[in-house]
Amino acid sequence: MVLNYPRRLSEEQELLINTVNELNNKFGEKYWSDIDIDHEYPEEFVKEFTKMGLFKVPVPEEYDGAGLGITDAPLILEEINAYGGNSQPFHGQYYMSWLISKFGTEDQKRRLFKDLGNGKIRMQSMGLTEPDAGSNTPKISTFAEKHGDKYIINGQKIFTSRIEQSDYILIVARTRKYENVTKKTDGISLFLLGPEERKNIEFNRIKTMFNSQTYQLFLKDVEVSSEQLIGEENKGFSYLMHVLDPERILIASESIGDMRWFIEKSSEYASNRIVFDRPIGQNQGVQFPIADMYAKMLSVASLRDVASNLYDNNGNIKKIGELANSAKYLASEYAWQAANVAMDTFGGYGVAVDTGIERKFREARLYKVAPIANNLVLSYLGHNVLNMPKSY
Ligand SMILES: Cc1cc2nc3c(=O)[nH]c(=O)nc-3n(C[C@H](O)[C@H](O)[C@H](O)COP(=O)(O)OP(=O)(O)OC[C@H]3O[C@@H](n4cnc5c(N)ncnc54)[C@H](O)[C@@H]3O)c2cc1C
């Protein structure tokens, strides 16, 4: 059983959800539990996902894609998580495709989109975070120095996900040093590195508490051609907003999916587990936290929908930022609460690997810190929306 909720879906969205649920039913929770044990990439799932055309979703129609936007695509990821899966290993290709369709050149689109849709290539890795900058993104120091029609990139990245599972990687680099710009976000450029340049990046996988493919990268004199620049030099930060806001909406959707899974598991278990000769869910101390999570799930799903609608209707980017960040913040906090409610409901069985609760508990924790730490979301709302003094 999977938990559903009242919402207005178009026929196209219903179809999308049914398609992804065929896949969910085919793989089942055991698949996700098995790959969790050895921290393996969900290769078989991603192959089927591709075969079913689900990577064509963000590809524009003129390149043989479905051309769907932020109101539709996140529903796919939500559904995968609601069935006990984990969309984190492949969600990157969605926001990267949107970035290329908005800011890529005609040549980049032609070269990439056909093969992204049919799975010949993957583009699901973005190296932004750096060890010495952390949440202070503009302070990145990876530098791309221009030499004629080439750039030479030097620097380090941390927590770049899926480099081994990507043919194309987005590297965010400075083309003007932090010390030499008046506005901190100026002087940042985006480069799409292909299979050739990828060979020149050294990387180490970082062991994490859940199944994730994330790496430390070392870029030493990596040469890229100016054709690999996305958009204009030095303006990359403004383009990044078109990756980061959709990414926040995708992440919020995955957390909403996680909540649905935790609520379903908790309510089912609470109705069936008999202690003191009655179901534990008859006790309001057990029942109310689960019902509370359901109400919170409905509220944040609505907020996510407002954010995605505004994005797809070319709303004001600042307002989208406000809504997308708030949706990511609330959904990740609520999903973490729901994970703890499930742990409490299951008593000792919550930590038993076979129930799956501990796996999803570990997975749900990530989105409180990535792709942006929740304190930084609150700072953003405090400074940029509520005009309170800046802490940095
Ligand atoms: C599994 C995983 C996958 C990831 N994948 C990617 C990826 O693919 N690409 C990529 O670029 N990055 C990725 N990241 C990085 C992620 O985006 C960062 O970890 C995150 O942005 C936080 O940065 P940090 O870890 O350096 O924390 P820090 O910036 O060191 O912050 C540590 C703590 O201090 C708090 N803090 C810092 N400054 C302030 C302040 N001014 N006010 C209040 N609190 C503050 C933060 O909230 C946080 O709780 C990934 C991370 C993980 C764990």
PDBQT file of the ligand as one rigid body, heavy atoms in Angstrom, charges set to zero:
ROOT
HETATM    1  C1  LIG A 401      25.509  13.297   0.437  1.00  0.00    +0.000 C 
HETATM    2  C2  LIG A 401      25.789  14.685  -0.025  1.00  0.00    +0.000 A 
HETATM    3  C3  LIG A 401      25.687  14.983  -1.374  1.00  0.00    +0.000 A 
HETATM    4  C4  LIG A 401      26.002  16.259  -1.836  1.00  0.00    +0.000 A 
HETATM    5  N1  LIG A 401      25.985  16.496  -3.182  1.00  0.00    +0.000 NA
HETATM    6  C5  LIG A 401      26.469  17.673  -3.656  1.00  0.00    +0.000 A 
HETATM    7  C6  LIG A 401      26.622  17.879  -5.071  1.00  0.00    +0.000 A 
HETATM    8  O1  LIG A 401      26.300  17.022  -5.895  1.00  0.00    +0.000 OA
HETATM    9  N2  LIG A 401      27.191  19.049  -5.474  1.00  0.00    +0.000 N 
HETATM   10  C7  LIG A 401      27.587  20.019  -4.611  1.00  0.00    +0.000 A 
HETATM   11  O2  LIG A 401      28.088  21.045  -5.060  1.00  0.00    +0.000 OA
HETATM   12  N3  LIG A 401      27.423  19.857  -3.263  1.00  0.00    +0.000 NA
HETATM   13  C8  LIG A 401      26.888  18.709  -2.766  1.00  0.00    +0.000 A 
HETATM   14  N4  LIG A 401      26.756  18.521  -1.407  1.00  0.00    +0.000 N 
HETATM   15  C9  LIG A 401      27.221  19.559  -0.493  1.00  0.00    +0.000 C 
HETATM   16  C10 LIG A 401      26.123  20.256   0.288  1.00  0.00    +0.000 C 
HETATM   17  O3  LIG A 401      25.426  21.115  -0.567  1.00  0.00    +0.000 OA
HETATM   18  C11 LIG A 401      26.807  20.968   1.469  1.00  0.00    +0.000 C 
HETATM   19  O4  LIG A 401      27.220  19.952   2.375  1.00  0.00    +0.000 OA
HETATM   20  C12 LIG A 401      25.906  21.963   2.131  1.00  0.00    +0.000 C 
HETATM   21  O5  LIG A 401      25.656  23.041   1.271  1.00  0.00    +0.000 OA
HETATM   22  C13 LIG A 401      26.516  22.501   3.425  1.00  0.00    +0.000 C 
HETATM   23  O6  LIG A 401      27.847  22.892   3.258  1.00  0.00    +0.000 OA
HETATM   24  P1  LIG A 401      28.971  22.354   4.273  1.00  0.00    +0.000 P 
HETATM   25  O7  LIG A 401      28.808  20.898   4.390  1.00  0.00    +0.000 OA
HETATM   26  O8  LIG A 401      30.285  22.886   3.841  1.00  0.00    +0.000 OA
HETATM   27  O9  LIG A 401      28.555  22.969   5.683  1.00  0.00    +0.000 OA
HETATM   28  P2  LIG A 401      29.106  24.315   6.362  1.00  0.00    +0.000 P 
HETATM   29  O10 LIG A 401      28.946  25.471   5.452  1.00  0.00    +0.000 OA
HETATM   30  O11 LIG A 401      30.455  24.034   6.911  1.00  0.00    +0.000 OA
HETATM   31  O12 LIG A 401      28.076  24.468   7.557  1.00  0.00    +0.000 OA
HETATM   32  C14 LIG A 401      28.117  23.646   8.716  1.00  0.00    +0.000 C 
HETATM   33  C15 LIG A 401      26.975  24.042   9.642  1.00  0.00    +0.000 C 
HETATM   34  O13 LIG A 401      27.096  25.413  10.009  1.00  0.00    +0.000 OA
HETATM   35  C16 LIG A 401      25.894  26.107   9.699  1.00  0.00    +0.000 C 
HETATM   36  N5  LIG A 401      26.243  27.476   9.239  1.00  0.00    +0.000 N 
HETATM   37  C17 LIG A 401      27.255  27.867   8.414  1.00  0.00    +0.000 A 
HETATM   38  N6  LIG A 401      27.231  29.189   8.240  1.00  0.00    +0.000 NA
HETATM   39  C18 LIG A 401      26.179  29.664   8.935  1.00  0.00    +0.000 A 
HETATM   40  C19 LIG A 401      25.605  30.974   9.136  1.00  0.00    +0.000 A 
HETATM   41  N7  LIG A 401      26.117  32.072   8.575  1.00  0.00    +0.000 N 
HETATM   42  N8  LIG A 401      24.501  31.068   9.919  1.00  0.00    +0.000 NA
HETATM   43  C20 LIG A 401      23.973  29.975  10.516  1.00  0.00    +0.000 A 
HETATM   44  N9  LIG A 401      24.464  28.728  10.368  1.00  0.00    +0.000 NA
HETATM   45  C21 LIG A 401      25.543  28.571   9.583  1.00  0.00    +0.000 A 
HETATM   46  C22 LIG A 401      25.206  25.324   8.601  1.00  0.00    +0.000 C 
HETATM   47  O14 LIG A 401      23.814  25.489   8.671  1.00  0.00    +0.000 OA
HETATM   48  C23 LIG A 401      25.606  23.884   8.952  1.00  0.00    +0.000 C 
HETATM   49  O15 LIG A 401      24.674  23.387   9.874  1.00  0.00    +0.000 OA
HETATM   50  C24 LIG A 401      26.387  17.266  -0.918  1.00  0.00    +0.000 A 
HETATM   51  C25 LIG A 401      26.456  16.973   0.451  1.00  0.00    +0.000 A 
HETATM   52  C26 LIG A 401      26.172  15.704   0.900  1.00  0.00    +0.000 A 
HETATM   53  C27 LIG A 401      26.290  15.411   2.379  1.00  0.00    +0.000 C 
ENDROOT
TORSDOF 0
